[in-house]
Amino acid sequence: MSNSLCGARCGYIIGRAQVFNPVNYIFLQGSKAYPIDFIFMVILILYFFIATVIGIVFVGIRFLWSPPPLRPPTDKAGSICIKSVAVARYPRVSSWAQFS
């Protein structure tokens, strides 16, 4: 807010930009004709959304659509780990059942 020329009236535009920003330039030029800047904003948002979806599909992250299938562990260490957790939890369940 300290670098803005006119505050909320002009949308907090920075008056003394150090580096050329092409998106800022397009928005400033498009704001002269009313619907052009809104159309550009919709196109920009759709581009980011579509690029994100394509990136997620391309990389192979499909947890958003379907969870990965759960398989039992095939190695002995995994089986022992799961069984030890089950055995460790059993006394708590049985002691809880006695007092309720």
Steps between C-alpha positions, in 0.01 A plus 500: 500500500792734555610468134153555354426828329134540589412207731168321462369745238732359233534146634835545677701538179872533563617828351874441483548150362860381481445218249267494199199278569316401178187382684474833680546682170225296332261565789573873498448525125193277513338706776446781248239288324268365770446127436846426359673480839230269639521275195878484539462412869257216418739368234792517745307317775381231257855456374634446852217260585539293181879495532469377859257221407714389205810505720333287767382248240834494318707445813269219603366629829157344495418510872249778434280271290543155651698379799777250439407138567606365837701179479620286785876516555688227318815508711539355848603830659184672382283217631672507839458878519127484430450210741691679776282807462188283516625320811604826666154645449312190619550547879369856479185385325438217745563719807271768358226239446523390864433847639218605273 
